[in-house]
Structure formats: structure tokens, C-alpha cells
Amino acid sequence: MSPEKRHQAVRDHPGVLIHSPVAARTRWTATGRGCGSEVTMMSTSIMLFTRDLRVHDNPALAAACEAEHLVPAFVFDDAILTGAFAAPNRVRFLLDSLADLRESLRVLGGELVVRRGNPVGEVARLAKDTGAGSLFLADERSAYRTRRLAGLRELGLEVSALPGITVVPPGDLTPATGDHYRVFTPYWRVWEATRWRPIARTPTRIRLPAGVSPGALPTDLTPGASSPGRAPGR
């Protein structure tokens, strides 16, 4: 099955993970309720959190939880943290969001595995250490995302980038001519008539592979004085 058809199938049926040659030794069941629930296989997946720092309505996480063991991971990329992104409010919001995500995963029996460095290299190390054969992450649109995804696809893992940042996949709302609407009213009519993706199930249980060090949230990213007149994340 092509990546495009797999993407569409998971979009239409978020509780189902499509069988693939990479996972030929496993048998998947369409539960979508928790890692290892009603699943008869020995498998490990990595869930790479990027901008989707939540357990609720997260299609990539719901699909990743069809594996018996899951490595929920976030990688601090110094290339971003040393750039324009690292405004005090953004860094503070990121750290608060990750702390909240870690607590949410712990409630489910899991843990947020935190690493720092190049995301591709850190995912490669996690896959080697845990024997993971598949990787899930949210689909998004940016030049950074394109480079990161290209690198991840070269690791030999089954990589699934699923919707999660938006309720309608980027590129679905386009006019007959051109790549974007220039007038609001025609766009609004198409938006009103477009079917949103289904809400993904929230996992009820997550099993982390034995021996994985979760890592600590960094303490050297202490943001400077925040701007009280600006919203968190700005």
C-alpha cells in the first residue's frame, strides 16, 4: 500500500493501523484505545511529538498506540533553540507544554522521552536502542519539516506523518485555478462544506519499553524576561 493510501485509510479510520511489510511479523487489531490493548504482537513504535503536544485528539499518537510498546519522544533541536524561535515567551510556553504532556503520559502509564540534538540522529538512536520499526508524527507544512521528514524517511523505519495540526489537511482547500484563495467568501463556502477529520481516540494505556531513560527537561533554557503584553508562545 502506498504512503498516500495508508495516510487516507488512517485518516478515515483513526483506530486502524494498516499492515505493512515492515510489520509483517505482527498482527494488528483495530482498537485505538491503548498501547497493547487487544493486540497480539511484539512491536515497538516511536511517537515523535513536534507541535502536537497533547494526548487528546492526536491521530499520530492514536495510530502509534497500536504497537505493544511505545516511545513517546520529543527532541530539543539546538538549531531552532538558537534561532529566532527562542523568544522568552515561546520557550516558556514550550517548557510548560512539555511538562503538561509528560504528566498526561504518566497518567496513562507512559513517559515522555526527552532528547537534545538533531532529531533524525536522536530518533535513529532511540530506534536502535528499543528495536522500534515504525515512527509516527504529525504532518505539517514548513521548510524545516520537509528537511526533517526527508531525513527520517532515510532511517529504514516505516514513517507515518498523519494529520493533527489541522482539522483539514493542508492543500485540500484550493480553488480550481491557483494554489490558494484570494477572496474570503469563496474560501468560506468551501470551508463550510468540507468534512473535518474525525476526532482521534485518546489512549487509555501506554507501555514504554524497558530500560529507556526518559531524560530530563533541560534547565539551561531558562527564558529571559517574558513580555507580559504578549500571549504565551509569542
C-alpha positions in Angstrom: 0.0 0.0 0.0 1.3 3.4 -0.9 2.0 6.0 1.8 -0.8 8.2 0.3 -3.3 5.4 0.6 -2.1 4.5 4.1 -2.5 8.1 5.1 -6.0 8.3 3.7 -7.0 5.0 5.4 -5.8 6.1 8.8 -7.5 9.5 8.3 -10.8 7.8 7.6 -10.4 5.2 10.3 -8.1 6.6 13.0 -8.4 3.5 15.1 -6.8 1.3 12.5 -3.1 0.9 11.7 -2.5 -0.5 8.2 -0.5 -3.7 8.0 2.8 -3.2 6.1 5.8 -5.3 5.1 7.9 -3.7 7.8 5.5 -5.1 10.4 4.9 -8.4 8.6 5.7 -10.4 11.7 2.9 -8.7 13.6 -0.9 -8.9 13.6 -2.7 -5.7 14.2 -6.2 -5.2 15.6 -8.3 -2.0 15.3 -8.6 -0.9 18.9 -7.1 2.5 19.1 -7.7 2.5 22.8 -4.3 1.9 24.2 -0.8 0.6 23.5 -1.0 -3.2 23.7 -4.8 -3.4 24.3 -6.2 -6.4 22.4 -3.0 -6.6 20.3 -1.2 -9.8 19.8 2.3 -8.9 18.7 5.7 -7.9 20.0 6.4 -4.5 18.4 7.7 -1.1 19.3 6.9 2.3 17.7 8.2 5.8 18.3 5.8 8.7 18.5 7.8 11.9 17.8 6.0 14.9 19.2 6.6 18.1 17.4 3.9 20.8 17.6 1.1 18.5 18.7 1.9 18.4 22.4 -1.2 16.6 23.6 -2.7 13.1 24.1 -6.3 14.1 23.2 -7.3 14.1 19.5 -3.9 13.2 18.3 -4.2 10.9 15.2 -0.5 10.1 15.1 -0.5 9.1 18.8 -3.7 7.0 18.4 -2.1 5.1 15.5 1.2 4.6 17.2 -0.6 3.1 20.2 -1.5 0.0 18.2 2.0 -1.2 19.0 2.6 -3.1 22.1 5.3 -0.7 23.3 5.5 3.0 22.5 8.4 5.5 22.9 6.8 9.0 23.1 9.6 11.3 22.3 10.5 15.0 22.0 13.8 16.2 20.7 15.1 19.7 21.5 16.8 20.9 18.3 19.5 23.4 19.1 19.3 24.7 15.5 15.8 26.0 16.5 16.6 27.0 20.1 19.5 29.2 19.0 17.4 30.9 16.3 14.6 33.4 16.1 12.2 30.8 17.7 13.8 31.2 21.1 11.9 34.2 22.2 11.3 34.1 26.0 7.5 33.6 25.8 7.9 30.8 23.3 10.5 29.0 25.3 8.5 29.3 28.5 5.3 28.1 26.7 7.2 25.1 25.2 8.6 24.0 28.5 5.2 24.4 30.3 3.5 22.4 27.5 6.1 19.6 27.6 5.8 19.4 31.4 2.0 19.0 31.0 2.4 16.4 28.2 4.8 14.4 30.4 2.3 14.4 33.2 -0.5 13.3 30.8 1.6 10.4 29.5 2.5 9.3 33.0 -1.2 9.1 33.9 -1.5 6.7 31.0 1.4 4.6 32.3 3.9 6.1 29.8 6.6 8.7 29.9 7.9 11.5 27.7 11.4 10.6 26.4 13.3 13.8 26.1 16.4 14.1 24.0 18.5 17.0 22.6 20.3 17.2 19.3 19.5 16.6 15.7 16.0 15.0 15.6 17.0 12.5 12.9 20.0 11.3 14.8 18.2 11.1 18.1 15.3 9.1 16.5 17.9 6.7 15.0 19.4 6.1 18.4 16.1 5.5 20.0 15.1 3.1 17.3 18.4 1.2 17.7 18.1 1.1 21.5 14.5 0.0 21.5 14.2 -2.1 18.4 11.4 0.2 17.1 10.4 -0.5 13.5 7.9 2.4 12.9 7.7 6.1 13.6 4.7 8.3 13.8 4.5 12.1 13.8 2.1 14.9 12.9 2.0 16.2 9.4 2.7 19.9 9.0 4.0 22.3 6.4 7.3 24.2 6.7 10.7 24.0 5.1 12.1 22.7 8.4 9.5 20.0 8.5 10.3 18.9 4.9 14.0 18.5 5.7 13.3 16.7 8.9 10.9 14.3 7.3 13.2 13.5 4.4 15.9 12.6 6.9 13.6 10.5 9.0 12.5 8.5 5.9 16.1 7.5 5.3 16.4 5.7 8.6 14.8 2.5 7.4 11.7 2.9 9.6 8.1 2.9 8.5 7.3 6.6 8.8 3.7 7.8 9.0 3.0 11.5 9.0 -0.6 11.9 10.0 -2.9 14.9 10.2 -3.1 16.5 13.7 -2.0 20.1 13.4 -5.1 21.0 11.3 -8.7 19.6 11.0 -8.4 19.7 7.2 -5.1 18.5 5.6 -3.1 21.3 4.1 -3.7 21.7 0.4 -7.3 20.3 0.5 -8.9 23.7 0.3 -7.7 25.1 -3.0 -9.5 26.8 -5.9 -9.9 25.3 -9.3 -7.1 27.6 -10.5 -4.2 28.5 -8.4 -2.9 27.2 -5.0 -4.9 29.5 -2.7 -8.0 31.6 -2.4 -7.6 35.4 -2.9 -11.1 36.2 -1.9 -12.5 35.2 1.5 -16.2 34.4 0.6 -15.4 31.5 -1.9 -13.0 30.1 0.6 -15.5 30.3 3.4 -18.1 28.4 1.3 -15.7 25.6 0.6 -14.6 25.5 4.3 -18.2 25.2 5.4 -18.8 22.3 3.0 -15.6 20.4 3.8 -15.6 17.4 6.1 -13.3 17.7 9.0 -11.1 14.8 10.0 -12.6 12.5 12.8 -11.6 13.2 16.4 -8.9 10.6 17.3 -9.4 8.4 20.3 -7.4 9.2 23.4 -5.2 6.3 24.5 -6.1 4.6 27.8 -2.7 3.0 28.3 0.8 3.4 27.1 3.6 0.9 27.7 7.2 2.2 27.5 9.9 -0.4 26.6 12.0 -1.5 29.5 15.3 0.2 30.0 14.6 3.5 28.2 15.9 6.5 30.1 13.3 9.3 29.9 15.7 12.2 30.2 15.0 15.5 31.9 13.6 18.6 30.5 16.5 21.0 30.0 17.3 23.6 32.7 19.6 25.7 30.6 16.8 27.1 28.5 15.6 29.4 31.2 14.0 32.1 29.3 14.8 35.8 29.9 12.2 38.3 30.9 8.9 37.4 29.3 6.7 40.0 27.6 3.5 40.3 29.8 1.7 42.1 27.0 2.1 39.1 24.6 0.4 35.8 24.7 2.3 32.6 25.7 4.0 31.2 22.7 4.5 34.6 21.0 
